Amino acid sequence: MRDAIQRVALANSLSYGYRRITWQLRREGVVVNHKRVLRIMGEDNLLCLRKKPFVPVTTASRHGWQVVPNLARGLIVTGLDQLWVADITYVRLQEEFVYLAVVLDAFSRRVIGWALDDHLEASLAVAALTKALEARRPQPGSLIHHSDRGVQYACAEYSAVLARHDIQASMSRVGNPYDNAKAESFMKTLKQEEVDGRDYRDIDEARQQIGAFIEQIYNRQRLHSALGYRPPVEFEANWTPHGAAAQQPRAA
């Protein structure tokens, strides 16, 4: 049992907590109690460590563009491509900062579009959205896109892409990061399990390593408690809508 716990912990760069390791072992057919996993991890110094990183500002919400109401608050999402959430964060390189924009499906927590560049212009966010649209091709009029009030999401360039695909925009309330909690949660996971402790040489290396984490680890391997401890790709593959009503989001 100790060997199995050590193998899972090291395979995930010591980023998994005892609950997630317990579930991974159970998926592999190992019957174990989470209290035993916690005890062994404590004895072997395998408990993951968290640190608070420096956070530069990536959201410029004071601008002259239109801010739309929050349509995601209280929304109960019942299927894929009903609600997408978007956000931007920084990544530290050896000599500079670069910026990562992502788009996630709120139902499956899967990252469906991302882009990394050395600027915070609207084209960064548009590139991530374009990848998501190419990957999913949502039905016109069926999708809500939620983000913060940053200028990248409120500007004419981004709004035009949403309008062209008949996607309804939604934005968080002032000073309330919990309105975009699913995107914030992904960014936290990315920092803790991939970015923190890395020393990316340049933007190309960062793009390669972060892309591999998103596509191979986060989307396909990482167990998500909100998905019944399944990875997003597996969750989507096993999900089937129950009737036409399941395709429409409902208000809480």
NUVEXBA-731347 format. One record per residue: residue in one letter; x, y, z of N, C-alpha, C, CB in turn. Coordinates in steps of 0.1 Angstrom, whole numbers. Glycine has a CB too. Example, Ala and Ser with C-alpha at 12.3 -4.5 7.8 and 13.67 -1.06 7.14 Angstrom:
<pts>
residu	n_east	n_north	n_up	ca_east	ca_north	ca_up	c_east	c_north	c_up	cb_east	cb_north	cb_up
A	132	-57	78	123	-45	78	132	-33	78	113	-45	90
S	128	-22	71	137	-11	71	129	0	79	141	-6	57
</pts>
This chain:
<pts>
residu	n_east	n_north	n_up	ca_east	ca_north	ca_up	c_east	c_north	c_up	cb_east	cb_north	cb_up
M	8	-12	0	0	0	0	9	13	0	-9	0	12
R	19	13	8	28	24	9	34	26	-5	39	22	19
D	38	16	-12	44	17	-25	34	23	-35	49	3	-30
A	22	18	-34	12	23	-44	9	38	-42	-1	15	-42
I	8	42	-29	6	56	-26	18	65	-31	4	58	-11
Q	30	60	-28	42	68	-33	42	69	-48	54	61	-28
R	38	58	-55	38	59	-70	28	69	-75	34	45	-75
V	16	70	-69	6	79	-74	10	93	-71	-8	76	-68
A	15	95	-58	20	109	-54	31	114	-63	24	109	-40
L	41	106	-66	52	110	-74	48	112	-89	64	100	-73
A	39	104	-93	35	105	-107	27	118	-110	25	93	-111
N	22	124	-99	15	137	-100	22	148	-94	1	135	-94
S	36	147	-93	45	157	-89	41	162	-75	44	169	-98
L	36	153	-66	33	156	-52	22	167	-51	45	161	-44
S	14	168	-61	3	178	-61	-10	173	-57	2	185	-75
Y	-11	160	-56	-24	154	-52	-25	153	-37	-26	139	-58
G	-37	157	-32	-39	155	-18	-44	141	-15	-50	165	-13
Y	-46	138	-2	-49	124	1	-63	119	-4	-49	122	16
R	-72	128	-5	-85	124	-11	-84	120	-26	-96	135	-10
R	-77	128	-33	-75	125	-48	-67	112	-50	-69	137	-55
I	-57	110	-41	-49	98	-42	-58	86	-39	-37	99	-33
T	-66	87	-29	-75	76	-25	-84	72	-37	-84	80	-13
W	-90	82	-43	-98	79	-55	-91	73	-66	-105	92	-60
Q	-78	78	-69	-70	72	-80	-67	57	-77	-57	80	-81
L	-64	54	-64	-62	40	-61	-74	32	-62	-57	39	-46
R	-85	37	-59	-98	30	-60	-101	27	-75	-110	37	-54
R	-98	37	-84	-100	35	-98	-91	24	-103	-97	48	-106
E	-80	22	-97	-71	11	-101	-74	-2	-94	-56	15	-98
G	-85	-3	-86	-89	-15	-80	-84	-18	-66	-85	-26	-89
V	-77	-7	-60	-72	-9	-47	-82	-4	-37	-58	-1	-46
V	-86	-13	-28	-95	-9	-17	-88	-3	-5	-104	-21	-13
V	-90	10	-2	-83	16	8	-91	27	14	-69	22	3
N	-90	30	27	-97	40	34	-88	53	33	-99	37	49
H	-95	65	31	-88	77	30	-80	81	42	-98	88	27
K	-84	76	54	-77	79	66	-63	72	66	-85	75	79
R	-63	60	61	-50	53	60	-41	59	50	-53	38	56
V	-47	64	39	-38	71	29	-32	84	35	-47	75	16
L	-41	91	43	-36	104	49	-24	100	59	-47	111	57
R	-26	90	67	-16	86	77	-3	82	70	-21	74	85
I	-3	74	60	9	70	53	16	82	46	6	59	43
M	8	91	40	13	102	33	20	111	43	3	110	26
G	14	113	55	21	121	66	34	115	70	11	122	77
E	34	102	72	46	95	76	57	96	66	43	80	79
D	54	96	53	64	96	42	66	110	37	59	87	31
N	60	120	44	62	134	40	58	137	25	77	138	41
L	46	131	22	41	132	8	29	142	7	37	119	3
L	26	148	18	15	158	18	19	170	9	11	162	32
C	10	174	0	14	185	-9	15	198	-2	3	185	-21
L	24	206	-6	26	219	0	20	230	-9	41	222	2
R	14	240	-3	8	251	-10	16	264	-7	-7	253	-7
K	18	272	-16	24	285	-14	17	296	-21	39	285	-18
K	17	308	-16	10	319	-22	19	327	-31	4	328	-11
P	17	327	-45	26	333	-54	23	348	-55	25	327	-67
F	33	355	-61	30	369	-64	21	370	-76	44	376	-68
V	11	379	-75	0	380	-85	0	393	-91	-13	376	-79
P	5	395	-104	4	408	-111	-11	409	-116	14	408	-122
V	-15	422	-118	-28	425	-123	-30	421	-137	-31	440	-121
T	-40	413	-140	-43	409	-154	-57	414	-159	-42	394	-156
T	-65	420	-149	-78	424	-153	-79	440	-152	-89	418	-144
A	-81	446	-163	-83	460	-164	-98	463	-166	-74	467	-175
S	-105	465	-155	-120	467	-156	-124	481	-158	-126	460	-144
R	-115	491	-157	-119	505	-159	-117	508	-174	-111	514	-150
H	-127	508	-181	-127	511	-196	-140	516	-200	-123	498	-204
G	-141	520	-212	-153	526	-218	-162	517	-225	-150	537	-226
W	-159	504	-225	-167	494	-233	-179	490	-224	-159	482	-237
Q	-189	485	-231	-202	481	-224	-199	469	-215	-212	477	-234
V	-204	469	-203	-204	458	-193	-218	452	-193	-199	463	-179
V	-218	439	-196	-231	432	-197	-235	426	-183	-231	421	-208
P	-248	422	-181	-252	416	-168	-246	402	-166	-267	416	-167
N	-246	398	-154	-242	384	-150	-254	375	-152	-237	384	-135
L	-253	367	-163	-263	357	-166	-260	343	-160	-264	356	-181
A	-248	341	-155	-243	328	-150	-247	326	-136	-229	326	-152
R	-249	337	-128	-253	335	-114	-266	328	-112	-253	349	-108
G	-266	317	-105	-278	309	-103	-281	300	-114	-289	318	-100
L	-273	299	-124	-276	291	-136	-272	276	-132	-269	295	-148
I	-281	267	-135	-279	253	-133	-276	247	-147	-291	245	-126
V	-263	244	-149	-259	239	-162	-261	223	-163	-244	242	-165
T	-268	219	-173	-272	205	-174	-266	197	-185	-287	203	-175
G	-257	204	-193	-251	197	-204	-239	205	-210	-261	195	-215
L	-233	199	-220	-221	206	-226	-225	218	-235	-214	195	-235
D	-216	227	-236	-218	239	-245	-230	247	-241	-219	234	-259
Q	-234	248	-229	-244	257	-224	-238	269	-217	-253	250	-214
L	-227	267	-210	-220	278	-204	-205	276	-205	-224	279	-189
W	-198	286	-211	-183	286	-212	-178	297	-202	-178	288	-226
V	-167	295	-196	-161	305	-187	-147	308	-191	-162	300	-172
A	-143	320	-191	-130	324	-196	-123	333	-185	-132	332	-209
D	-109	332	-186	-101	340	-177	-87	341	-182	-101	333	-163
I	-79	350	-176	-66	352	-180	-57	353	-168	-64	366	-188
T	-45	347	-169	-36	347	-157	-21	349	-163	-36	334	-149
Y	-12	352	-154	2	354	-158	10	341	-156	8	366	-149
V	21	340	-162	31	330	-160	45	336	-160	30	319	-172
R	52	333	-150	66	339	-149	76	330	-156	69	340	-134
L	84	337	-165	95	331	-172	108	335	-164	96	335	-187
Q	119	331	-169	132	335	-163	134	350	-162	143	328	-170
E	130	357	-173	132	372	-173	120	380	-176	143	374	-184
E	108	375	-177	97	382	-180	84	375	-176	96	386	-195
F	72	382	-178	59	375	-176	53	373	-190	50	384	-167
V	46	362	-191	37	360	-202	23	357	-197	42	348	-212
Y	13	356	-206	0	356	-201	-8	345	-208	-7	369	-204
L	-16	338	-201	-24	327	-205	-39	330	-205	-21	314	-197
A	-46	328	-216	-60	329	-217	-66	316	-219	-65	339	-228
V	-77	312	-212	-83	299	-213	-98	301	-214	-80	290	-201
V	-105	291	-220	-119	290	-221	-123	275	-216	-125	293	-235
L	-131	274	-207	-135	261	-202	-150	259	-204	-132	259	-187
D	-154	246	-206	-168	242	-205	-172	241	-190	-171	229	-213
A	-182	248	-185	-185	248	-171	-191	235	-167	-195	260	-168
F	-197	228	-176	-203	215	-172	-193	204	-169	-213	210	-183
S	-183	203	-178	-173	192	-177	-160	197	-171	-171	186	-190
R	-158	210	-170	-145	216	-165	-134	214	-175	-141	210	-151
R	-137	210	-187	-126	208	-197	-121	221	-203	-132	198	-208
V	-108	222	-204	-103	234	-211	-105	231	-226	-88	236	-207
I	-112	239	-233	-115	237	-247	-108	247	-256	-130	238	-249
G	-102	257	-250	-94	267	-258	-85	274	-249	-104	277	-265
W	-73	276	-254	-63	284	-246	-52	290	-256	-55	274	-236
A	-46	301	-251	-36	308	-258	-26	314	-249	-42	318	-268
L	-13	314	-252	-3	320	-244	6	329	-252	6	309	-237
D	7	342	-247	15	352	-254	22	361	-245	7	359	-265
D	30	371	-250	37	380	-241	30	394	-240	51	382	-247
H	17	394	-242	9	406	-241	-5	404	-235	8	414	-255
L	-12	414	-232	-25	413	-226	-35	420	-236	-26	420	-213
E	-32	420	-249	-42	426	-258	-53	417	-261	-34	429	-271
A	-64	422	-267	-76	415	-269	-73	402	-278	-86	423	-276
S	-63	403	-287	-61	392	-295	-57	379	-288	-50	395	-305
L	-52	380	-276	-48	369	-267	-61	361	-264	-41	373	-255
A	-71	369	-259	-84	362	-255	-91	357	-267	-92	373	-247
V	-91	365	-278	-97	360	-290	-91	347	-295	-96	371	-301
A	-78	346	-294	-72	333	-299	-77	321	-291	-57	334	-298
A	-78	323	-278	-83	312	-269	-98	309	-273	-82	315	-254
L	-106	319	-275	-120	317	-279	-121	310	-292	-128	330	-279
T	-113	314	-302	-113	308	-315	-110	293	-315	-103	315	-324
K	-100	289	-307	-97	275	-305	-109	268	-299	-85	273	-296
A	-116	274	-290	-127	267	-284	-139	265	-294	-133	275	-272
L	-141	276	-302	-151	275	-312	-148	264	-323	-153	288	-319
E	-135	263	-327	-131	253	-336	-133	239	-331	-117	256	-341
A	-130	238	-318	-131	225	-312	-145	220	-309	-123	225	-299
R	-154	229	-306	-168	225	-301	-179	228	-311	-170	231	-288
R	-178	239	-318	-189	244	-328	-202	243	-321	-188	235	-340
P	-205	252	-311	-218	252	-304	-229	256	-313	-217	260	-292
Q	-241	252	-310	-253	256	-317	-256	271	-315	-265	248	-313
P	-258	279	-326	-261	293	-324	-273	295	-314	-264	299	-337
G	-271	305	-305	-282	308	-296	-283	299	-284	-294	308	-303
S	-274	289	-282	-276	280	-271	-265	282	-260	-275	266	-277
L	-256	291	-262	-244	292	-253	-243	306	-247	-232	289	-261
I	-239	305	-234	-236	317	-226	-221	317	-224	-244	318	-213
H	-214	329	-226	-200	330	-224	-198	339	-212	-193	335	-236
H	-192	334	-201	-190	342	-189	-176	346	-187	-196	335	-177
S	-173	358	-182	-159	362	-180	-160	373	-169	-152	368	-192
D	-148	379	-165	-148	390	-157	-150	403	-166	-134	391	-150
R	-148	415	-160	-151	427	-167	-139	433	-174	-157	437	-158
G	-129	425	-176	-117	430	-182	-119	435	-196	-107	419	-183
V	-110	444	-200	-112	451	-213	-110	441	-225	-101	462	-215
Q	-103	430	-222	-101	420	-233	-114	414	-237	-91	409	-229
Y	-124	412	-227	-136	406	-230	-147	416	-233	-140	398	-218
A	-146	428	-229	-156	438	-232	-154	445	-245	-157	448	-220
C	-142	445	-251	-139	453	-262	-147	448	-275	-124	453	-265
A	-147	457	-285	-154	454	-297	-149	441	-304	-153	466	-307
E	-136	439	-304	-131	427	-311	-136	414	-306	-115	427	-311
Y	-136	413	-293	-141	401	-286	-156	400	-288	-137	400	-271
S	-163	411	-285	-178	411	-286	-182	407	-300	-183	424	-283
A	-175	411	-311	-178	408	-324	-178	393	-327	-169	415	-334
V	-168	386	-321	-167	371	-323	-179	365	-316	-154	366	-317
L	-183	369	-304	-194	363	-298	-207	365	-306	-196	369	-284
A	-209	377	-311	-221	381	-318	-221	373	-331	-221	396	-321
R	-210	371	-338	-209	363	-350	-214	349	-349	-195	364	-356
H	-212	343	-337	-216	330	-334	-228	329	-326	-204	322	-327
D	-235	340	-324	-248	341	-316	-246	335	-302	-259	333	-324
I	-235	340	-296	-232	336	-282	-235	348	-273	-217	331	-280
Q	-242	345	-262	-246	356	-253	-236	358	-242	-260	352	-246
A	-232	371	-241	-221	374	-231	-226	376	-217	-214	387	-236
S	-218	373	-208	-222	375	-193	-209	379	-186	-228	361	-187
M	-210	387	-176	-198	392	-169	-201	392	-154	-194	406	-174
S	-190	390	-146	-191	390	-132	-194	403	-126	-178	385	-126
R	-199	403	-114	-202	415	-107	-189	422	-102	-211	413	-95
V	-190	434	-99	-178	442	-94	-172	435	-81	-181	457	-92
G	-159	433	-81	-152	428	-69	-157	415	-64	-154	438	-59
N	-163	406	-73	-168	393	-68	-161	382	-77	-183	392	-69
P	-150	377	-73	-143	366	-81	-150	353	-81	-129	364	-76
Y	-159	351	-71	-166	338	-70	-176	337	-82	-174	338	-57
D	-180	348	-88	-189	347	-100	-182	339	-111	-193	361	-105
N	-169	338	-111	-162	330	-122	-154	319	-115	-153	340	-130
A	-160	313	-106	-152	303	-97	-146	292	-105	-161	298	-86
K	-153	287	-115	-148	275	-122	-135	278	-129	-158	269	-132
A	-135	290	-136	-122	294	-142	-111	297	-132	-125	307	-151
E	-115	303	-121	-105	306	-111	-99	293	-105	-111	315	-100
S	-108	283	-104	-103	270	-98	-93	264	-108	-115	261	-96
F	-95	265	-121	-86	259	-130	-72	266	-129	-91	260	-144
M	-73	280	-128	-60	287	-127	-53	284	-115	-63	303	-127
K	-60	282	-104	-53	277	-91	-46	264	-93	-63	277	-80
T	-53	254	-99	-48	241	-102	-36	242	-111	-58	232	-108
L	-37	250	-121	-25	252	-131	-13	257	-123	-29	261	-142
K	-15	267	-115	-3	273	-108	3	262	-98	-8	285	-100
Q	-6	255	-91	-1	246	-80	5	234	-86	-12	242	-71
E	0	229	-97	4	216	-102	13	216	-114	-8	208	-105
E	15	228	-120	24	229	-132	33	241	-131	15	231	-145
V	28	253	-129	36	265	-130	46	267	-119	27	277	-132
D	40	266	-106	49	269	-95	60	259	-94	40	268	-82
G	72	264	-92	84	256	-91	90	253	-104	80	243	-85
R	84	257	-116	90	256	-129	99	268	-132	79	254	-140
D	108	266	-141	117	276	-145	118	276	-160	132	275	-139
Y	107	281	-166	106	281	-181	116	290	-187	92	286	-185
R	123	285	-197	134	292	-203	129	304	-211	143	283	-212
D	119	301	-219	113	312	-228	98	308	-230	121	313	-241
I	92	317	-239	78	315	-241	75	302	-248	72	327	-249
D	84	298	-257	81	285	-264	81	273	-255	92	283	-275
E	91	273	-246	91	262	-236	78	262	-227	103	263	-227
A	74	274	-223	62	276	-214	50	271	-222	61	290	-210
R	49	275	-235	38	271	-243	37	256	-244	38	277	-256
Q	49	250	-246	49	235	-248	46	228	-235	63	231	-253
Q	51	232	-224	49	225	-211	35	227	-206	59	230	-201
I	30	239	-207	17	242	-202	6	236	-211	14	258	-202
G	9	236	-224	0	229	-233	-1	214	-230	4	231	-248
A	10	208	-227	10	194	-224	2	191	-211	24	188	-222
F	4	200	-201	-3	199	-188	-18	200	-191	1	209	-178
I	-23	210	-199	-37	212	-201	-43	200	-209	-39	224	-209
E	-36	196	-220	-42	186	-229	-41	172	-223	-36	187	-242
Q	-29	168	-218	-27	155	-214	-30	152	-199	-12	151	-217
I	-27	161	-190	-29	158	-176	-42	164	-171	-17	165	-168
Y	-45	177	-173	-57	182	-167	-69	177	-174	-57	198	-168
N	-70	177	-187	-82	172	-194	-84	157	-194	-81	177	-208
R	-72	150	-194	-73	135	-196	-70	127	-184	-65	132	-207
Q	-63	132	-174	-58	124	-163	-63	129	-149	-43	123	-163
R	-63	142	-147	-65	147	-134	-80	144	-129	-62	162	-134
L	-81	139	-117	-94	135	-112	-100	148	-106	-93	124	-101
H	-113	150	-109	-120	162	-105	-131	158	-95	-126	170	-117
S	-131	163	-83	-141	159	-73	-155	163	-78	-138	166	-60
A	-156	174	-85	-170	178	-90	-175	169	-100	-169	192	-95
L	-166	161	-106	-171	152	-117	-171	137	-112	-161	153	-129
G	-172	135	-99	-172	122	-94	-158	116	-95	-182	113	-101
Y	-148	124	-93	-134	119	-94	-131	112	-107	-131	110	-82
R	-135	119	-118	-132	115	-132	-125	127	-139	-145	110	-139
P	-117	124	-149	-111	135	-157	-122	140	-166	-99	130	-165
P	-120	153	-171	-131	159	-180	-133	151	-192	-126	173	-183
V	-123	146	-199	-125	139	-212	-133	126	-209	-112	135	-218
E	-130	119	-199	-138	107	-195	-152	110	-191	-131	99	-184
F	-154	121	-184	-167	126	-180	-175	129	-192	-166	138	-171
E	-170	136	-202	-177	139	-214	-180	127	-222	-169	149	-223
A	-171	118	-223	-173	106	-231	-184	97	-225	-160	97	-231
N	-186	97	-212	-196	89	-205	-210	96	-203	-191	84	-192
W	-210	109	-206	-222	117	-204	-231	116	-216	-219	132	-201
T	-244	114	-213	-254	114	-224	-266	123	-219	-259	100	-228
P	-272	131	-227	-283	140	-223	-295	131	-221	-286	151	-234
H	-303	134	-212	-316	127	-209	-328	135	-214	-317	124	-194
G	-330	134	-227	-341	141	-232	-338	155	-237	-353	142	-222
A	-346	161	-244	-343	174	-250	-342	185	-239	-354	178	-260
A	-349	183	-228	-349	193	-217	-336	194	-211	-360	190	-207
A	-328	183	-212	-315	183	-205	-305	192	-213	-310	169	-204
Q	-308	196	-225	-299	204	-233	-300	219	-229	-302	202	-247
Q	-310	223	-221	-311	237	-218	-308	240	-204	-326	241	-221
P	-300	250	-201	-297	254	-187	-309	259	-180	-286	264	-187
R	-310	258	-167	-321	263	-159	-316	272	-148	-329	251	-153
A	-325	281	-145	-321	290	-134	-323	283	-121	-330	303	-134
A	-315	287	-111	-316	280	-98	-328	285	-90	-303	283	-89
</pts>
